[in-house]
């Protein structure tokens, strides 16, 4: 009995040591493992949490089409158009005023003054109008002494005062740019505004726009709801494709918490150019598809009051929008590239995958993706939903399509 008991104890000790060894190999009991778990918990605690940005923001911004040529009538008519075209019902809720909305100087109390000629009714009245449409109003400022246009003051050293002003006006969104830094660091300037927002602007979406200069994916999730990863986009193929590459590859990928996007992890490659006239419809379709797959903000940048039917068809594709707004919230990226013939993909909720076959060449080409590049077993049978043709087909092991120059095919794969 003693020998049997000793053997049992030795066996038990062996099993325990084996389990401890395996756990250590996985990082569960090492100093590195403990540190990783602590950093994960700390990141979750420190994430900028105001109940917003559960999915990427959708709306409209004035800059890409109007630049400084804005006024309150344009903003009101844009709000009307978002409702009348049905875009608001699809999720486009923010009506965002960009640069040039204020007088060149503050008043004697140091407050922003809306431009008396272009915004004579003031921002609060405009917010009331937009809210009455069931939409939200956004505004712009800068983490410097002046904004990028140099036509109005920035918020540097006026952070708390300005956030209180925006909140009193009923502003719902702040885009915060990065010009005229007065020799102060990015971290100092954005931390000051973030702290003001956490105290006085808790219901305001905070969009950081420091152009990806200081690797914001590693820190911006603690300061705001989204962050820019690139310089400003322009309405041409080269600019759009370079922003796509910068957004989803390299240091701009989000610093994830437990492998998902927690609550404030939206990387922003700038607004949409769809409908502004500098690219073809095929190129705009690719632009919209990649932004949706990469969980980028969908902020329309054209004049929705006079957009073409082709433009409306692209930005109102509810199946593509659903990919962008998927609750899993994981950013897709480029997974395969062969001389400009690319595959972009990412996970969706309910074990689905989104796939974009993107032809960046100037000739028609067939693009094939094998399941191994998507993390699927070769034997997996799927229903492939073509989001632009609005049709479905069965596939197993791979999917191929002939793709026109600069165009794409976009699929959601649902395993059977």
N, C-alpha and C positions, 0 to 999 in steps of 0.2 A: 504493500500500500504506500509506503514512504517513497519507494522508487517511482511508482506511478504518479504520485502527487508531485514529485520533483520534476518529472518529465512534463507534466501538464503546465507547471510554472515556467519551465524553460520554453515551452511552445508558446505560451502566452506572451512572455517577454520578447521572443523573436517576432511575433506578430506586431506588437506595439512598436518595436524598433523599426520594423519595416514600414509601418504606416507613418511614423515620424520622419523617416528618411524621404519617403515619397512626398510628404507635405512640404518638407524643406526644399526639395527639388522644385516644387511648384511655387516657392516663395512665400508659403504660408507662415513659416516659423523663422525665417531668416530676418536679419535687420532690414534688408532691402524690402522684403515682403511686408514687414510691419510698417515700414516707411511709406510704401505704396498705398497700403490701406489707409494710413493716417492722412496722406495727401489727398486721397479720393474723398474721404469724409470732410476734410478741410475745404476742398474745392466745392463740395456740395453746400457747405455752410456759407461759404464766401460768395457764391454765385449771386449776381445781381437779380433780385427776386421782387418783382412788382406785379406778378400775375399776368404779365403780357408776354408776347413772343413764345407762346406755346407752339406755334408754327410760324413760318416766315411771314413778315408783314406784306400786305397787298394794298395797292392804292395808286396814286398818281403824284408826280412831282413836276414842278414848273420848269426846271432848269434846262433840260435837254432840248426843248423846243423854243421856249420863250426867253431864256437867259434873263437879262434884267428887264425885259419888256413886259412886265406884269402889272396888273391892277386888280382891284376888287371885283370888277365885272367879269374878268377872265376866270377868276377863282369861283365865283358864283355860277357862271355858265358851265364850267367844268363839273361842278357838283351836280348841276341839273343833268348834264350829259351822262355822267356815270349812272345816275338813276334811270334815265329814259332809255338808255341802250341795254339795260339789264346787267351792266358790268358790276354794279353795286351788289346785286343779289349773288353774284359769283364770288364775292369776297373782297372786291376792291373798295376798301372803306376809308383809307386815308387820302385827304386832299392836302398836299404838302406845298406850302409856299417856300421857295428857295431864296437865294440872296436878293438884296436890293429892295426890301419891303419897308425899310425904316428911313427916317431922316438921317442926314450925315452926322448929326451930333445929338447927344442926349439932352434932356431938359435940365433945368437948374437943380433938380433933385437927383440927377444921375440916371433917370429912367429912359428906356427906349421910347421913341416917338414914331408911330407909324407915319409913313410918307403922306403928307397932307394932300398932295395932288393925286396920287395913285390909290391910296387907301384912306379916303376922307372920312369914311364911317368908322374907322378904327378896326382893330383886330377882334375885339370882343363881339362887335356886331356881326362880323364875318363868321366867327365861330358859331354864333347863335344860328345864322342862316344855314351853315353846313350841318350843324346838329339837327336842325329841323328836317333835313333831308335823310336823316338816319345815318349820316356819315361823320367822320372825325377830321379835325383840322390840324395840320402840321405846320411848323414854323422852322426857321433857320437862324443859327448864330454860329459863332466861331470862337475857338479857344485861343484867340489872339487879341491884339489891340484893335484891329480892324478886320472886317470880313475879306474874303478873297477878291471881291469886286472893288474894295477900297471905298465903296459908296456909303457904308454905314459902320457903326461901331461893332467891335466884337465884344465878347462877354468876359474877357480876362479881367480879373479883379472886381467883377460885378456879378459873379456866379449866383450867389444867393438872391440878390436883388432881382436878377433877370428871371430866375426860376419862379420866384414869387409872382412876378409880373405875368409870366406865361400862364401860370396856374389861375391867376385871377381873371385872365381873359378866356379861360376855358380851352386852352391849347391841349391837344392830345398827343403830340409827337414833336420831338426836337431832333433835327439834324445838326450835328455839331462839327464844324469844319476845322481846318488846321493851318490857316494862313497867319502871317504877321505875329510870330510867336514871342516877340520882345526878348529873345534870348533865353527863354525859359524852356525847360524840358517838356517833352510830350507827357511823361508820366505825371509831372507836377500839375500841368494844366488840365489834363483830363481827370485826374483824381479830384481836383477842386470842384469841377462841375459834377462829377459823379456823386460826391458827398452832398452837394446842394440838391441834386435830384432825389437822392435817397431820403432827404429830410423834407423837402418842400414840393417835390414833383413826383410823388409816388404813383400817380395815375397817368404819367406822361411817358410814352415810349421814348427811349433814349438811344439814338442812332449815332455812334461814334464814326467820324469820318477823318481818320488820320492817314488814310491812303495806304495802309499796310506797312508803314515805315519802320515801326518798332516791333514787328512780329506780334500783332495784337491777339492772335489766336491763343497766346500763352497767358494773357492777362485781361483782355477786354471783357470776357464773360463775367468778371467780378465788378466791372464798372458800368456796363450798359447792356442793352438788349440785342444790339447787333453792331458789327464793326466792318468798316471798309477794308478790303484786302488789296485794292489796286488804285492807281491814279484814275482820273476821270475817263470815262468811256467816250468814244467818238462814234459817229454814225457811219462806220465803214467796216468792212470785213476784217481787215488786219487788227483794228482796235478790239473788236468784239472777240475774236479768237484768242488774242493775247490775254484778255481779261479772264476768259474761261480757263485758260491754262494756269494762270496765276492763282485763281480762286481755289482750285481743287487739287493742286499738286504742290509739294514742298511745304514750307513753314506756315502756310495760311490755313491748313486744315484745323478744325476746332480742337482744343485741348479737352477731350471728352471726359465725362464723369461716368465711371462704370460702363464705358463703351457706348453711351448714348448721349444725346444732346441736352440732357437735363432741362433747363428752363431758359437759358439766355445764351445760346451758342449759334448765332446766325452770322455766317460770313457773307459779306456784301461786295460783289464785284461791280457795283454801280447800277444805275437805273437802266431800264429797257429802252432801246432805241427803235423798237418795232413801230413802223408807221411814219418815221421821219424822212424817208425817201432816199437815204444813202445806200441802202442795200436792197437786194432782190427779195421777193417773197420767200424763196427757198432759204436764203440766208437768214431772214427774220424768223422763219420756222425753226431753223437750227438754234438760233439765239434763244428763243423762248423755251425750246426743249431742254437745252443744256442748263439754263437758269433754273428750270423746274426740277430737273434731276438732282442738281447740286444744292437744292434747298436754299437758293438765294432769294432775297426779297423780290417780289414781282411788283415793281413800281413803274407804271406806264409813263413813258416820257414823250408821247406825241400829243397833238391837239385832238382830244377825243370828240370835240364838237364837230369836227369835219373829217374824221378818219374814213378811209375807204372800207368797203365791205371785206376786202382781203385782210386788212389789218384787224378789223373786228373779229373775223373768223379765227385768226391766230390767237389773239389775247383772250378770247372767250371760250377756248377749247376746254371744257370743264373736265375732261378726262386727264389732260395734261396738268391742269390746275390741281386736281386731286393728288397727283404724284407729289407736287410741291408741298401740299398741305397734309401729307400723310402723317399720321400721329406717331409713327416710329421716330421720325425726325433725324434720320441718319443721312449724311451728305453722300451722294454718289460721286464717282470720279472716273477718270480714264483708266481702263484696265487692259487695253490692247491697242497697239498702234503699228501700222505697217505703211510707211511712206504716205501719210496723210489719210489713210483709210483706218478709221478709229472706232473703237467700241468703248462707250461709257456706260457704267452700270452702278447699281446700288441696291441695298435691301429696302423692302417695304414691310408694312405690317402684314400679319397673317401669312408669313413665310413666302411672300411674293418677291419678285425681283423686277426692277425697271431697267430696261436696256435701250440705249440709243446707238444705232449704227450711223456714224457721221462721216460723210464723204467730204473731206477738205481739199480734194483735188478738183481740177477743172474738167474732168471727163467722167462719164458714167462708169460706175464700177460696182462689182458685187462684193459685199462685205459679209463675212461669216464669223460668228462667235460660237465657240464650243463651250459646253456646260462647265468644263474644267476651269475656265476663266471667270465663271460666275459663282463658283462654290457649290455647284450642283453635281450630283452623281450622274454619270453618263446615261444611266438607265431611266432617269427621271422624265416622265411624260408631263408636258405642260399644255395649258391653253394659253396661246400668245395673243394678246389683245393689241391690235394695231391702233394706236391712239389718234393718228391723223386720218386713217381711212375709216375708223370706227367699225372695224370688222375683226373677226377672230379666226384663228387657225390652230391646229394641233401641231406640236413639235416635240421631238425627243432627241437628246444628244447635242443638238446644235440648231441654230436658226440662221438663215441666209436671206439676203435681199439685194436686188439691184437698186442702187441709190444714185439719184441725179447729182450733178456737180453742186457742191456747197449745200446740199440738202441732207436730210436725215430720215431715218425710220425710227419710230419710237414704240416700244412694246412694254406691256406689263405681263410677266410670266407667272401664271398661277399653277403650281404643281397639282397634279390629279392624283 
